[in-house]
Amino acid sequence: MNKIPRDGRFDQSINVLREGYRFLPARFERLHTDIFQTTLLAEKVICVTGEEGARLFYDKEKFQRKGALPKRIEKSLFGENAIQGMDGNPHQHRKLLFMSLMTTEHLERLSQMTTEQWRKKAGEWAPDEEIVLFEEAKEVLCRAACKWAGIPLEENEVTERAEQLWSMVDAFGAVGPRHWKGRKARAESEKWMEKKILDVREQRLQASEDTALYQMAFHKDTEGNYLDSQIAAVELLNVIRPTVAVAAYVAFGALALHEDQEQEAKVRGADSVYIEMFTQEIRRLFPFVPFLGARVRRGFIWNGFHFKKGRLVLLDIHGTDHDSRLWEHPHEFKPERFRDWKGGLFDLIPQGGGEHYTGHRCPGEWITIEAIKSSMRFLTNELEYDVPSQDLSYSVTRMPSLPKSGVVLTNIRIKP
């Protein structure tokens, strides 16, 4: 039996906050290994990285999600009793609900709505106005996501709801005020969403059958019962919250366009193939999800290492997306790397790996891709703008990360 390399003798929780996205990759590099053990929040944890580590992590026979999420993440990012903490038949049953919303028709509708909302927003900007793209993107994506999901959204509540949805995301790597803001935002958003669910069920609000609002309101569990209204609200938020989170990728995409004028020229008027490549490279390169967790379902041996039942295991998401064994020049922005990419299940994993329908890969991944593509097309094909001097750097210790300025644009002109 091989002994799992160990990272120090003391609890490393504070270093996760200090080092952020570099916490796991730095230790894999220093220990010259794809597996090590550490202590986080007074618990022994095994950490794995790379394509083989991802393949292991998404083996449903070896791992379960129940009990893997810290309560602080449930109470801010995902919500309690959400699909992210489910296993077996209940998970599969609810996953099919999410995947039923990811048809080509649904995704095309979201793409069109995203473009429509960008056009509407741009029409409100004065010629001499200075805008922060990230802030504008939150509202655009909130409007588009709610319209797509069938959720009524009054104009005077757009800013508030967009900020609440982002705050839940912004809280996952935070302590103190940022984290408590996210928890407060979740509580308020769940009340908002639960009211919509109950209004639909009690016919005070009409919702089209092909919308997420209707489907969540009338979804039945494996025993044939409607979901508890609070759980239905949590899952409805799990449809629209990730769409608003795409605002971070929009800011990073604009950064990539600004830093490489050749790329901007390629994206402008590009066919769907290149837009897809550009979008995937945004998701691969820029930091968003640092790692994910699961618990060992039953003890097993892997590559001579023993995994004890109940042990928490973390998969290095950010490090795998920057693994030089998988990606040539992994820290460079090169969309062309995806020209011959075969769509591996365990190499590009910014939103998790494995199968969408049968595994725990994020069901909203395709929504993310469509929203980014629509936003990048709009920025390059329908707008002209200047990028003034500003701090466009981003931190790999802050989770989630963003360009510090949010990407300020000036002298914005709508192309004829």
C-alpha positions as a printed Julia matrix, in Angstrom:
416×3 Matrix{Float64}:
   0.0    0.0     0.0
   1.36   3.41   -0.99
   1.36   6.2     1.57
  -0.44   9.33    0.4
   1.94  12.33    0.44
   1.03  14.77    3.21
   0.93  18.55    3.21
   2.14  19.7     6.6
   0.97  18.78   10.07
  -1.46  21.62   10.73
  -4.86  22.71    9.5
  -4.49  24.55    6.2
  -7.89  26.27    6.09
  -6.44  29.76    6.45
  -4.12  29.09    3.52
  -7.07  28.29    1.26
  -8.28  31.83    1.85
  -4.78  33.28    1.48
  -3.82  31.39   -1.68
  -7.18  30.88   -3.4
  -6.89  29.19   -6.77
  -3.2   28.45   -6.19
  -3.72  26.51   -2.96
  -4.03  23.06   -4.53
  -1.83  23.5    -7.65
   1.06  24.87   -5.56
   1.06  21.78   -3.36
   0.8   19.32   -6.23
   3.81  21.06   -7.79
   5.82  21.15   -4.57
   5.12  17.52   -3.67
   5.55  16.29   -7.27
   2.35  14.28   -7.07
  -1.24  14.12   -8.32
  -2.54  13.19   -4.88
  -1.88  14.44   -1.36
  -3.57  14.61    2.01
  -4.11  17.72    4.08
  -6.32  19.0     6.9
  -9.1   21.51    6.32
 -11.59  22.65    8.97
 -10.12  20.02   11.33
 -10.87  17.21    8.86
  -8.46  15.01    6.9
  -8.94  15.61    3.18
  -7.49  13.88    0.1
  -6.81  16.11   -2.91
  -6.47  14.9    -6.52
  -5.77  16.62   -9.83
  -5.47  16.0   -13.56
  -7.48  13.99  -16.04
  -7.13  10.71  -14.15
  -7.97  12.4   -10.87
 -11.14  13.81  -12.48
 -12.04  10.42  -13.92
 -11.74   8.92  -10.44
 -13.67  11.76   -8.77
 -16.68  11.3   -11.06
 -16.96   7.53  -10.5
 -20.42   7.25   -8.93
 -19.63   3.82   -7.53
 -16.79   5.26   -5.46
 -18.07   8.69   -4.46
 -21.2   10.4    -3.21
 -22.13  14.07   -2.91
 -24.25  13.76    0.2
 -22.43  15.39    3.1
 -19.64  16.79    0.92
 -20.76  20.41    0.75
 -19.89  22.63    3.72
 -22.96  24.22    5.25
 -21.56  27.68    4.54
 -21.62  26.83    0.8
 -25.14  25.4     0.96
 -26.39  28.48    2.78
 -24.89  30.88    0.27
 -24.14  29.39   -3.17
 -26.23  26.28   -3.84
 -29.0   26.23   -1.25
 -29.93  23.44    1.14
 -31.31  20.15   -0.25
 -30.3   21.16   -3.78
 -29.35  18.78   -6.57
 -25.62  19.31   -5.9
 -25.89  17.26   -2.69
 -27.94  14.38   -4.09
 -27.0   10.85   -5.19
 -28.5    7.77   -6.8
 -32.01   7.62   -8.23
 -33.21  10.88   -6.6
 -30.28  12.73   -8.19
 -30.84  11.09  -11.56
 -34.55  11.9   -11.45
 -34.0   15.57  -10.64
 -31.09  15.85  -13.06
 -33.4   14.86  -15.92
 -35.62  17.8   -14.95
 -32.69  20.18  -15.42
 -31.55  18.52  -18.63
 -35.07  18.77  -20.11
 -34.48  22.54  -20.15
 -31.24  22.2   -22.11
 -32.66  21.32  -25.52
 -31.39  23.03  -28.66
 -34.61  25.02  -28.86
 -34.33  26.23  -25.26
 -30.68  27.19  -25.68
 -31.33  29.08  -28.91
 -34.12  30.98  -27.16
 -31.77  31.96  -24.33
 -29.16  33.1   -26.86
 -31.7   35.3   -28.63
 -32.95  36.76  -25.36
 -29.42  37.53  -24.2
 -28.7   39.41  -27.43
 -32.02  41.28  -27.16
 -31.21  42.38  -23.62
 -27.74  43.57  -24.62
 -29.29  45.66  -27.41
 -31.83  47.1   -25.03
 -29.15  47.94  -22.48
 -26.85  49.52  -25.06
 -29.7   51.72  -26.22
 -29.8   53.25  -22.72
 -26.13  54.3   -22.72
 -25.37  57.93  -23.49
 -22.6   58.51  -26.07
 -20.32  60.09  -23.47
 -21.19  57.62  -20.71
 -18.6   55.48  -18.95
 -19.87  51.99  -18.13
 -18.48  49.1   -16.09
 -19.08  46.06  -18.28
 -19.29  43.57  -15.41
 -22.03  45.59  -13.68
 -23.98  45.96  -16.92
 -23.6   42.26  -17.71
 -25.13  41.25  -14.36
 -28.32  43.13  -15.2
 -28.43  42.0   -18.83
 -28.04  38.35  -17.84
 -30.52  38.66  -14.96
 -33.16  40.02  -17.35
 -32.41  37.36  -19.97
 -32.36  34.48  -17.46
 -35.64  35.49  -15.82
 -37.39  36.02  -19.14
 -36.11  32.65  -20.39
 -37.2   30.91  -17.17
 -40.65  32.54  -17.25
 -40.07  34.56  -14.07
 -41.79  37.97  -14.02
 -39.26  40.72  -13.3
 -40.25  44.33  -12.85
 -37.88  46.94  -14.21
 -37.49  48.59  -10.8
 -36.22  45.35   -9.23
 -33.66  44.31  -11.87
 -30.64  45.87  -10.14
 -31.6   44.42   -6.74
 -32.23  40.91   -8.05
 -29.09  40.87  -10.2
 -27.0   41.91   -7.21
 -28.6   39.25   -4.99
 -27.91  36.52   -7.55
 -24.29  37.61   -7.92
 -23.81  37.96   -4.15
 -24.58  34.26   -3.71
 -21.77  33.45   -6.13
 -19.42  36.03   -4.63
 -19.81  34.47   -1.19
 -18.4   31.0    -1.91
 -14.77  31.92   -1.31
 -15.34  34.62    1.27
 -15.52  35.11    5.01
 -16.94  38.06    6.9
 -19.12  40.7     5.19
 -18.96  39.2     1.66
 -20.09  35.82    2.95
 -22.88  37.2     5.11
 -24.07  39.34    2.23
 -24.35  36.17    0.14
 -26.3   34.34    2.83
 -28.7   37.25    3.2
 -29.1   37.38   -0.58
 -29.94  33.67   -0.67
 -32.6   33.98    2.02
 -34.23  36.92    0.24
 -34.0   35.28   -3.19
 -35.49  32.02   -1.98
 -38.5   33.91   -0.56
 -38.89  35.72   -3.89
 -38.67  32.49   -5.87
 -40.89  30.47   -3.5
 -43.65  33.05   -3.92
 -43.45  32.6    -7.7
 -43.66  28.81   -7.31
 -46.72  29.05   -5.06
 -48.36  31.65   -7.32
 -48.05  29.29  -10.28
 -49.33  26.29   -8.33
 -52.32  28.25   -7.05
 -52.97  29.81  -10.51
 -52.34  33.38   -9.42
 -49.57  33.49  -12.02
 -49.66  31.91  -15.46
 -46.49  30.21  -16.7
 -45.89  28.49  -20.0
 -45.35  24.75  -19.69
 -41.98  24.91  -21.46
 -40.46  27.32  -18.89
 -38.25  26.51  -15.95
 -40.75  28.19  -13.6
 -43.55  25.84  -14.63
 -41.36  22.75  -14.69
 -39.97  23.41  -11.21
 -43.41  24.24   -9.82
 -44.94  20.97  -11.01
 -42.0   18.6   -10.88
 -42.7   15.43   -8.89
 -40.1   13.52   -6.9
 -39.46   9.78   -7.15
 -42.46   9.15   -4.87
 -44.83  11.16   -7.05
 -45.07  14.24   -4.81
 -44.52  17.84   -5.78
 -41.25  19.26   -4.5
 -41.51  21.22   -1.29
 -42.02  24.82   -2.41
 -38.78  25.91   -0.74
 -36.79  23.19   -2.51
 -38.46  24.07   -5.82
 -37.39  27.66   -5.21
 -33.8   26.55   -4.54
 -33.69  24.61   -7.8
 -35.22  27.46   -9.79
 -32.49  29.7    -8.42
 -30.0   27.04   -9.52
 -31.16  27.71  -13.08
 -30.91  31.51  -13.12
 -28.08  32.12  -10.62
 -25.38  30.48  -12.8
 -26.56  32.54  -15.78
 -25.95  35.78  -13.87
 -22.56  34.4   -12.8
 -21.61  34.43  -16.5
 -21.08  38.19  -16.01
 -17.61  37.3   -14.71
 -16.81  35.42  -17.92
 -18.13  38.36  -19.98
 -15.67  40.65  -18.19
 -12.83  38.19  -18.75
 -13.82  37.78  -22.39
 -13.68  41.55  -22.91
 -10.27  41.52  -21.24
  -9.07  38.86  -23.68
 -10.35  40.89  -26.63
  -8.62  44.02  -25.37
  -5.28  42.34  -24.71
  -5.09  40.62  -28.09
  -6.25  42.72  -31.03
  -5.67  39.78  -33.35
  -8.19  37.76  -31.38
 -10.68  40.61  -31.55
 -10.36  40.66  -35.33
 -10.89  36.89  -35.46
 -13.99  36.99  -33.26
 -15.54  39.88  -35.18
 -17.75  38.27  -37.78
 -16.41  34.81  -36.95
 -18.36  31.66  -37.68
 -19.93  29.6   -34.91
 -16.91  27.28  -34.75
 -14.45  30.01  -33.79
 -16.9   31.66  -31.36
 -17.22  28.28  -29.64
 -13.43  27.91  -29.45
 -13.04  31.43  -28.06
 -15.72  30.77  -25.45
 -14.17  27.5   -24.31
 -10.8   29.18  -23.9
 -12.35  31.89  -21.71
 -13.8   29.16  -19.51
 -10.55  27.19  -19.42
  -8.07  29.98  -18.76
  -9.73  32.41  -16.39
 -10.32  31.46  -12.73
 -13.8   30.66  -11.51
 -14.35  27.33   -9.69
 -11.22  26.42   -7.65
 -12.16  22.87   -6.59
 -15.11  20.57   -5.89
 -15.72  18.0    -3.17
 -17.19  14.51   -2.77
 -17.09  11.78   -0.1
 -15.89   8.21   -0.48
 -18.96   5.98   -0.72
 -17.1    2.84    0.32
 -13.41   2.15    0.88
 -11.3    1.34   -2.19
  -7.74   1.25   -3.53
  -6.66   3.51   -6.41
  -3.12   3.44   -7.82
  -2.02   1.77   -4.6
  -3.57   4.47   -2.4
  -6.28   3.67    0.13
  -9.41   5.83    0.2
 -11.27   5.34    3.46
 -15.08   5.34    3.55
 -16.45   8.8     4.35
 -13.21  10.61    3.51
 -13.68  14.01    1.87
 -11.92  14.28   -1.5
 -11.28  17.52   -3.39
 -10.77  17.69   -7.15
  -8.49  20.48   -8.34
 -10.66  22.13  -11.01
  -8.48  25.17  -11.72
  -5.27  23.14  -11.78
  -6.68  20.54  -14.16
  -7.78  23.27  -16.57
  -4.16  24.51  -16.5
  -2.45  21.11  -16.55
   0.5   21.24  -19.0
   0.01  17.52  -19.7
  -3.39  18.35  -21.15
  -2.94  21.89  -22.48
   0.13  23.17  -24.33
   1.22  26.55  -22.92
  -1.66  26.36  -20.43
  -1.35  29.94  -19.15
  -1.66  31.51  -22.59
  -4.93  32.47  -24.27
  -5.1   30.27  -27.37
  -8.63  29.48  -28.64
  -7.14  27.52  -31.54
  -6.24  24.73  -29.1
  -9.9   23.67  -29.32
  -9.91  23.28  -33.11
  -9.13  19.58  -32.9
 -10.38  19.03  -29.35
 -12.5   15.92  -29.06
 -14.64  17.16  -26.17
 -13.07  15.11  -23.39
 -15.17  14.53  -20.28
 -12.29  14.92  -17.82
  -9.88  17.5   -19.25
 -11.9   20.71  -19.67
 -13.79  20.86  -16.36
 -14.5   24.5   -15.38
 -18.0   23.43  -14.31
 -17.18  19.86  -13.4
 -16.49  16.72  -15.4
 -18.14  13.5   -16.49
 -21.5   13.04  -18.22
 -24.22  15.67  -18.14
 -27.17  13.27  -18.07
 -25.91  10.5   -15.82
 -23.27  12.22  -13.69
 -22.7   15.33  -11.6
 -21.45  17.63  -14.37
 -23.19  21.01  -14.1
 -26.45  20.91  -16.1
 -26.16  24.65  -16.7
 -22.86  24.36  -18.59
 -24.54  24.71  -21.97
 -26.41  27.81  -20.74
 -23.07  29.31  -19.71
 -21.58  28.65  -23.14
 -24.54  30.16  -25.0
 -24.62  33.27  -22.81
 -20.88  33.88  -23.31
 -21.12  33.34  -27.07
 -24.03  35.76  -27.4
 -22.22  38.37  -25.31
 -18.98  38.09  -27.26
 -20.81  38.36  -30.58
 -22.56  41.49  -29.34
 -19.37  43.14  -28.09
 -17.5   42.54  -31.35
 -20.2   42.75  -34.02
 -22.6   45.38  -32.71
 -20.49  47.75  -30.61
 -17.49  49.99  -30.95
 -15.89  51.34  -27.78
 -12.69  52.51  -26.15
 -10.98  50.88  -23.19
  -9.41  53.66  -21.1
  -6.44  53.2   -18.8
  -7.54  51.16  -15.76
  -6.52  48.27  -13.52
  -7.42  45.17  -15.52
  -5.42  42.79  -13.36
  -7.16  39.99  -11.53
  -6.26  38.13   -8.39
  -5.8   34.37   -8.11
  -6.27  34.61   -4.35
  -9.75  36.17   -4.42
 -12.49  33.59   -5.06
 -14.29  34.21   -7.34
 -11.85  36.37   -9.26
 -12.65  39.35  -11.5
 -10.76  42.06  -13.37
 -10.33  44.7   -10.66
 -11.9   47.51  -12.67
 -14.8   45.38  -13.88
 -13.66  46.44  -17.41
 -14.57  50.07  -17.98
 -15.72  51.06  -21.5
 -16.07  54.59  -22.87
 -17.05  56.31  -26.12
 -19.51  53.52  -26.89
 -21.07  53.51  -30.35
 -23.67  51.14  -31.71
 -22.64  49.95  -35.16
 -25.06  50.82  -37.98
